[in-house]
Amino acid sequence: MVDPLFLPGVEAASREGERGARVREVEAAGGVVPGIWRLLSFKPAVTGHLDRLTQAVMRGPSPLPAGFRELIAAFTSRGNQCLF
């Protein structure tokens, strides 16, 4: 079980956009939805730039392979006691 975001309006809001469809799909299957997905699906017009930034950093041109960047992100998340 993932702790709530402590943002009841975000938690209760209808899910929008592609991210919202994924949230609904995971919820319907009884899966755990990461809090960041809920936040990003709350107002995709506002948070879409964060998705694009993340994709550019994690998948764009870089001297580091994408897998190594994922490993860095997982290590950082673990250090922050965040489910990755």
N, C-alpha and C positions, 0 to 999 in steps of 0.2 A: 504494500500500500504506500503510495506516495503522499507526503504531507500536502495539505491544501496550500494554495498560494496566499491565503489570508486576504483574498480579494473577492468577496462574495459576488460582486457584480460581474466579474470576469468568469468565475466558476459557473454561474447560472445563465450567462448569456448564450444565445444561440450561436452555433459555430458557423463561421463564414469561410468562403473561399476553399481552395484546395486543401489547406491545412485543416480547416474545419471538417471537411469530408473525411479526412484521415482520422481525426479525433473521434468522430461519430462511429466510424468503422471499428476502431480499437475498443471503444466503449461497448458497442453492441456485441463484440466477441468476448467481453469480460476481461479485457486486457488492462494493463496499467498505462495511463496516458501521462507522459512527462509534463510537468507544469509549464515548461516553456512552450509546448505545443498549444496549450490552452491560451496562454498569453498572446502568442502569435496569431491564433485564429480569432481572437476577440475583435480586432479591427485590422484586417489584412491591408487595407489601403494605407494605414499608418505604419504597420510593422513589416510590410513587404520589403523595405530597404534592408532590414536586418537579415532576412532570408537571403537576399541577393549578396550582401556583404559576406555572410557566412560561406555561401557557395563559392564566391570569388577567392576567399582566403583558403578554403579547404580543397578546392578543385581547380583553381586557376593556375596559371604558369608559376612555377616556383623551383628553386634549386632543391627543395625537399620533396620527396615522393609523397603522394596523397596518403599512403598508408602510414608514413612516419608522422605526418601532420595529425592523423587520427589518433595515433599513439600518444602524442603530446596532449591532445585534447582529453583523452581518456585519463591520462596521468594527472592532469590538472583537475579534472572533475573528481577523481578519487581523493586527491588532496583536499578538496573543498567539501568532501563527504556528500557529493552529489551523484545520484544515479545517472549513469551515462548510457 
